[in-house]
């Protein structure tokens, strides 16, 4: 309409030195430009509305978290008598010294922790289909995969390691959404070594000696936790030896040396580091998963979600 009113009508009414075909072609081009400008404006408005909704959701979550934290602080303050440190804080305030507020830890539930031996874990794998000890083994190869992972962590790992076993579809369900650059802090994975270990173990089963040897070298501690600069495989040289192994229950890798990003903390596990916290979050978020986590000192744990509660099994003879 704008093209017709602003160009075609004056061109016809007042005359133009251009042929009629050129006038019509120019009108069509002008119409297309107007349509494209309108669509661009509409897309910008849609993006602004999505951004506003995302900010509002984040502010709501932050307000809820602050409210829960204040409740925890009030309940703690009502049961904790004043200490000498609190008296010092009061004196500092009186003296006019401004001290920063203490950042309190999140109030999270504690998982159930069990002591067990390696043979008992193997028995739970075999009987996982008949009771609720561990996720079931609908996949026939799952028991062999669990047992091979246990052997891998107990007998071949030379340092800290994190291995998560689940259906490949379950990993896609949890982590694929965050790989689409959709924003919003969705969980996702990022390769620590630009895909080197994932490519190296493609099509190699967990029971294959090549898998065990690669895993053994991956967990071998070095001064900088990277592959040596004189490694026979040039594509490995200098790359970090860090991250989790995500395996399907059929025994093949889904992703290796993966950083697990965006998983929310769900439980409090005292006296452990970030690798063990990631194991808790992964076991909770990935349906039907079984997670093995080994510390640098050789302590081995198995983590699994059972009936909406996390269970940790400490292998007393694991390493």
C-alpha positions in Angstrom: 0.0 0.0 0.0 2.8 2.4 0.9 4.7 1.5 -2.3 1.6 2.1 -4.4 0.6 5.4 -2.7 4.2 6.8 -2.5 5.6 5.7 -5.8 3.2 4.1 -8.4 0.4 6.7 -8.2 2.7 9.8 -8.5 4.7 8.0 -11.3 1.5 7.3 -13.3 -0.3 10.6 -12.5 2.6 12.9 -13.0 4.5 10.8 -15.5 7.9 9.3 -15.4 10.9 9.1 -17.7 11.2 5.3 -16.9 9.3 2.7 -18.8 6.2 1.2 -17.1 7.9 -2.1 -16.4 10.6 -0.3 -14.5 8.1 1.6 -12.4 6.3 -1.6 -11.5 9.6 -3.4 -10.7 10.7 -0.5 -8.5 7.4 -0.6 -6.7 7.8 -4.4 -6.0 11.3 -3.8 -4.6 10.0 -1.0 -2.4 7.3 -3.2 -1.2 9.8 -6.0 -0.3 11.9 -3.5 1.6 8.9 -2.4 3.6 7.9 -6.0 4.4 11.5 -6.9 5.5 11.6 -3.8 7.7 8.3 -4.8 9.3 9.5 -8.4 9.9 12.8 -7.1 11.4 10.9 -4.9 13.8 8.6 -7.8 14.8 11.6 -10.0 15.5 13.3 -7.4 17.7 10.1 -7.0 19.7 9.8 -10.8 20.2 13.4 -11.0 21.3 12.9 -8.1 23.8 9.8 -9.8 25.2 11.7 -13.1 25.7 14.6 -11.3 27.3 12.2 -9.5 29.7 10.5 -12.8 30.6 13.8 -14.5 31.2 15.0 -11.6 33.5 11.7 -11.7 35.4 12.0 -15.5 35.9 15.6 -15.1 37.2 14.6 -12.4 39.6 11.7 -14.5 40.9 14.1 -17.5 41.5 16.6 -15.2 43.2 13.9 -13.8 45.4 12.7 -17.3 46.4 16.3 -18.3 47.1 16.9 -15.2 49.3 13.7 -15.9 51.2 14.6 -19.5 51.9 18.1 -18.3 52.9 16.7 -15.7 55.3 14.5 -18.4 56.9 17.5 -20.6 57.4 19.4 -17.7 59.0 16.6 -16.8 61.3 16.2 -20.4 62.5 20.0 -20.7 63.0 20.2 -17.4 64.8 17.3 -18.4 67.2 19.2 -21.5 68.3 22.8 -20.3 68.3 24.0 -18.3 71.3 26.1 -15.2 70.7 29.8 -15.9 70.3 32.9 -13.8 70.8 33.2 -13.3 67.0 29.7 -11.8 67.0 30.9 -9.5 69.9 33.8 -8.4 67.7 31.5 -7.6 64.8 29.4 -5.5 67.1 32.4 -3.6 68.4 33.6 -3.0 64.8 30.2 -1.6 63.9 30.4 0.7 66.9 33.9 1.8 65.8 32.5 2.8 62.4 34.2 0.0 60.5 32.1 -1.4 57.6 32.5 -5.2 57.3 31.1 -7.3 54.5 28.2 -9.6 55.1 29.0 -13.3 55.5 28.0 -15.4 52.5 26.2 -18.5 53.8 26.1 -21.9 52.3 22.9 -23.2 50.7 20.6 -25.3 53.0 20.5 -28.6 51.1 19.4 -32.1 52.3 22.0 -34.8 53.0 22.0 -37.9 50.9 22.0 -41.4 52.4 25.5 -42.8 52.7 26.2 -46.6 52.8 29.4 -48.6 53.5 29.8 -51.6 51.2 32.3 -53.9 49.6 33.0 -54.5 46.0 31.2 -57.8 45.9 28.1 -56.2 47.4 28.0 -53.6 44.6 28.3 -56.4 42.0 25.5 -58.2 43.6 23.4 -55.1 43.5 24.1 -54.8 39.8 22.9 -58.3 39.2 19.8 -57.9 41.3 18.9 -54.3 40.2 16.0 -55.5 38.2 14.3 -57.2 41.2 14.5 -54.5 43.8 15.1 -50.8 44.2 18.8 -50.8 45.1 20.0 -49.5 41.8 18.3 -48.4 38.5 17.0 -51.4 36.6 18.9 -53.0 33.7 16.3 -53.1 30.9 19.3 -53.0 28.5 20.7 -56.5 28.5 24.4 -55.3 28.4 23.9 -52.9 31.4 25.2 -55.4 34.0 28.4 -56.0 32.0 28.8 -52.2 31.6 28.4 -51.5 35.3 30.8 -54.3 36.2 33.4 -53.1 33.7 33.1 -49.6 35.0 33.6 -50.8 38.5 36.7 -52.7 37.4 37.9 -49.7 35.5 37.7 -47.4 38.6 39.1 -50.0 41.0 41.9 -51.6 39.1 42.9 -49.3 36.3 42.3 -45.6 37.4 45.5 -43.9 38.5 43.9 -40.8 39.9 40.6 -38.9 40.2 37.9 -39.9 37.7 34.1 -39.4 37.1 32.1 -41.9 35.1 28.4 -41.6 34.5 26.4 -44.5 32.9 22.9 -44.0 31.5 20.9 -44.4 28.3 22.2 -42.2 25.5 18.7 -40.7 25.2 18.8 -39.7 28.9 21.9 -37.7 28.3 20.3 -36.0 25.3 17.3 -35.2 27.3 19.3 -33.4 30.0 22.1 -31.8 28.1 21.1 -31.3 24.5 18.8 -28.3 25.2 21.7 -26.3 26.5 23.8 -26.9 23.4 21.4 -25.0 21.2 22.6 -21.6 22.4 19.1 -20.9 23.7 20.3 -19.2 26.8 18.5 -19.4 30.1 21.3 -21.3 31.9 20.2 -24.8 30.7 22.5 -27.7 31.5 25.0 -28.6 28.8 28.4 -30.3 28.3 31.6 -28.8 27.0 34.6 -30.8 25.9 37.8 -30.1 27.9 40.1 -31.4 25.1 38.3 -30.3 22.0 36.9 -33.8 21.5 40.1 -35.7 21.5 39.1 -38.5 23.9 35.6 -38.7 22.4 37.1 -39.2 19.0 39.7 -41.7 20.2 37.2 -44.0 21.9 34.6 -43.9 19.2 33.2 -47.4 18.6 35.4 -48.9 21.4 33.6 -50.9 24.1 34.4 -50.3 27.7 35.6 -54.0 28.0 38.1 -53.5 25.2 41.8 -53.3 26.4 42.2 -50.2 24.3 39.5 -48.4 26.3 41.2 -49.5 29.6 44.6 -48.3 28.5 43.2 -44.9 27.3 41.3 -44.5 30.6 44.4 -45.4 32.6 46.5 -42.8 30.8 43.8 -40.2 31.1 43.7 -40.6 34.9 47.5 -40.6 35.3 48.5 -37.5 37.2 51.0 -35.0 35.6 52.4 -31.7 36.7 49.9 -29.7 34.7 47.2 -32.4 34.3 47.6 -32.3 30.5 48.8 -34.8 28.0 52.6 -34.7 27.6 54.0 -32.5 24.8 55.9 -35.5 23.4 52.8 -37.8 23.3 52.9 -40.2 20.3 49.5 -38.9 19.1 50.1 -35.3 18.1 46.4 -34.4 18.5 46.7 -35.2 22.2 49.7 -33.1 23.0 49.1 -30.4 25.6 45.3 -31.0 25.9 43.8 -31.1 29.4 43.1 -34.5 31.0 40.0 -33.4 32.8 36.2 -33.9 32.8 33.7 -36.8 33.0 33.2 -39.9 31.0 29.5 -40.3 29.8 28.8 -43.9 28.8 25.7 -45.5 27.5 24.5 -48.6 29.2 25.5 -50.6 26.2 29.1 -49.9 27.1 30.1 -47.2 24.4 31.1 -43.7 25.1 28.6 -40.8 24.6 31.2 -38.1 25.4 34.5 -38.1 27.1 36.5 -35.5 29.0 33.3 -33.5 29.3 32.6 -30.6 31.6 29.1 -30.8 33.1 27.8 -27.2 33.2 24.6 -25.8 34.6 23.5 -28.7 36.9 21.9 -27.3 40.0 23.2 -28.6 43.4 20.6 -30.9 45.0 22.3 -32.3 48.2 25.0 -31.5 50.7 28.0 -33.9 50.7 30.4 -32.9 53.4 34.2 -32.8 52.9 34.3 -33.4 49.2 35.3 -31.3 46.2 33.6 -30.2 42.9 34.0 -33.6 41.2 31.9 -35.3 43.9 29.4 -32.4 43.8 29.1 -32.9 40.0 28.5 -36.6 40.6 25.6 -35.9 42.9 24.0 -33.4 40.4 24.5 -35.7 37.5 23.0 -38.7 39.3 20.0 -36.6 40.2 19.4 -34.9 36.8 20.1 -37.8 34.4 17.2 -40.4 34.6 18.3 -44.0 35.4 22.0 -43.0 35.8 24.7 -44.7 37.9 27.7 -42.5 38.7 31.2 -43.6 39.8 33.5 -41.0 41.3 37.0 -41.5 42.4 39.1 -39.0 44.4 42.8 -38.4 43.8 43.6 -40.4 47.0 41.8 -43.4 45.6 38.5 -43.3 47.6 35.7 -44.6 45.4 32.0 -43.9 45.6 28.9 -44.9 43.6 26.0 -42.5 43.4 22.5 -43.3 42.3 19.0 -41.8 42.6 16.4 -44.2 44.2 12.8 -43.1 44.8 13.6 -39.3 44.8 16.5 -39.7 47.1 20.2 -39.8 46.4 22.2 -42.7 47.8 26.0 -42.8 48.1 27.8 -46.1 48.3 31.3 -45.9 49.7 33.4 -48.9 48.6 35.6 -49.7 51.6 37.8 -52.0 49.5 37.3 -50.1 46.2 40.9 -48.9 45.6 
